[in-house]
Amino acid sequence: MAVALTERAATEVKKIMTEQKFEPQTALRVSVMGGGCSGFQYGLGFDKNVDELNDSKFDCHGVTLVVDKKSALFLDGTTVDFYDGIDKRGFTFTNPGATKTCGCGHSFNA
C-alpha cells in the first residue's frame, strides 16, 4: 500500500505551492517523528531533495508525495485530507495502523 492525498488536500497543496512560488520539482514530504502526546507525530513539509534510493514517491492528483522508508512503516495506507470548517482548518490524517490517536489528530501510537 501507499500514502495518498485526497483531491481536496492536493488542491490545497497546489495552492500553497503556487502562493509560495515553489520550484516545480518540489515534493510534499509526509513523515513520522517521535513525540506528540501519543508517541509519534505526523510531519508535512516541502522538499526539493528526493532520494530515489530511500524515498517512496507517489503522484496524487498532480502532487508529488514522498515518504522515507522509516516513516513508510508507520504510514502504510494513510490518507491525508484537508478540512476547512467553522470549527477547525488544516490537514488531517486517517491512518489504519494507528492504535491510539490524540484529540488534536496530529499524533498517534502504532
N, C-alpha and C positions, 0 to 999 in steps of 0.2 A: 504494500500500500504506500501511500504518499501523504504529503501535506497539501491541502487545497485551499484556495481562496474562493469565496462566493463572488458572484458577479458584482454585488453591491460593494464588497471590500475591494475588489480590483478597481472599480470606478473611483473609489476614494484614494487608493494608492496612486493611480494615474493623475488624479487632480493634485495631490501633494507633489508628485514628481515634476509636474508642469509648473506649479507655483514656485517651487524651489530651484527650478532650472537645472535639474539633474541631467547628467550625460545619458545618452540612450542606452549604453551598456550597463547602467546601474540596475542592480537587482534588489529585491526585497529579501532580507535575511530574517528567517524565523529561527529562534534558538531557545534553548533552555539553560538556565543558570541556577545555581544553588541559591537559596534564600526565599524570601517571602514567608508568609505565616503558615504555609502548608508544606514547606520543604524545598520546592522548586518554583521558579517563576519564569514566565514566558518573556521572550525578548523579541522586539521588532526593530529593524533598522535598515538603512540603505547601505549597499556595499558595491563598490566597483571591482573589488578583488575576489573573483570567484575561483576557487581552487578545484579544478576539474577532477583531481585525484581524491580529494577529501570532502567534497560537497556534492549533494544530490541536487539536481537542477530540474525545475518544473516550469511549464508555461501554463498560467492560469488566467484565462480571459485577457490575454495580451500582456500580462505582467510576468516577468521572470522572477521566480521564487527560488531561493537556495536555502538548504539546510545542511549543516555539518553532520558528519556521521554520528558523533556522540549524541547530539540533540535528536537526531532521527530516531534513536532508540525509544525516546520518550514521546515523540510526536507522531508516530505512525497512525494514520487515519484521522489526524486532527484537521478540522475545518476552521479557518479564520474568516470571520464575518465582520461586518461593520454595522453598528447600531447607532441610530440617530433619533432619539426620542426625547420627550419632555423630561424624563427622569435621569437620563444619562446619555453620553455620546462617546463612542470610541470603538476600538476593535475588540471583538470577543473571540474566545477560543472554545471549541467543542472538541474535547479530547476523550476518545473512548477508553484510553489507557489510564486515565486519572481515577484513582480510588477515592480521593478526597479533594475537594476544592474549597477555597476560602470564599467569603462573601463578596469580595471585590472582583473575583473571577480572573485575577492575574497570577495566582499561584495555585499549586496543586501538589498532590502526593501521588506517586505511582507505585 
